[in-house]
Amino acid sequence: MSVPPENLLEFLRQCGVALCLAGESANRIPDELVALADAYGVDDVEFLVVPTGVFVRSRGGGGVVVDFANADGPPLRLDQIDQLYKLFEQVKAAPIPPAEGIVKVREILDAPPRHGNLVPVLGHGVLTVGIGLLFVRDGRALVSLALLGLLVGVLRLVAERVQVLSLALPVAAAMLVTFLAYRYSPELGADPASLLIPPLATFLPGAALTLGAQEMVTRSIISGASRLVSSVYVLLLLTFGIYAGMQLAGPVQEVPVPEQLGSWAPWVGVLVFGVGIYLNSAAPSRSLPWLIVTLFVAYGAQFLVGSWTGVCSRRSWVGC
């Protein structure tokens, strides 16, 4: 029976918390932590991961030790996730003192955005336009989407500073976007319904729903059920915000929308969306080409399947 080095359990707990904030699945985190423990020659450590924290159980000379670390904090950006996994690879190759590892993990969690606070706001406006190119056919509406995307980006920035506001952010953002889209639809130059999804896309819990379903299948019942319930809760908040915004906006006027954009628009939208994600999520500097390639492959496969099954029309395949 090997005795864990001093501070090793605390280091493993901090790593587990960081992985939770990175959005890693509950069945993947213990495997990563076990690999880190093996690097230090400690093989008698067990982990239990829930969405809100990590339990660590170890046997040492003084008996069994069980501790819990709370995973409380904002989700990690892509650059933070990149630095975190680079640290893990470094530790697996050449273990560092656990105390030094704790400091490095905390530095990663506390690191500010690489390009400052305004670039993510700009990125949110860019990715909104990218998604909009898949839905709208009037070039004038892209300006409206850019403004709505920037507005939601500013709301997200404020909510990061004021924790209380973050609880009501999905409702407030959905209500404001819906009110502006429906109240001023004649001036915005687009069907108001097509202006709702792009600015609010970052609130949609697609990743959480996918992870929750995966965890339920792999028997991580607590984590999977928690993610699914949380995702449904967010969807309900967005639904309530949209409904309230429609009621505040009043009767909707019919807006004739001429088709100005050609079949090139969705492909350009994929490119613009990739750049927006890169800026909004502070992706690593060399990841942009791979991000763009991945998005084009995914959209290309979706387009081909849609064309093969006859879902897309010959004139426009927006939304396929």
CORFEN-V479977 format. One record per helix or strand. SS is the DSSP state (H for helix, E for strand). FROM is the first residue (numbers start at 1). TO is the last residue. Records with the same first field share a line. If there is no record, write none. Layout:
# CORFEN-V479977
SS = FROM-TO  FROM-TO
This chain:
# CORFEN-V479977
H = 8-21  26-39  78-93  98-110  117-132  139-161  163-167  169-183  185-188  192-203  206-217  221-249  265-280  288-309
E = 45-50  53-60  63-70
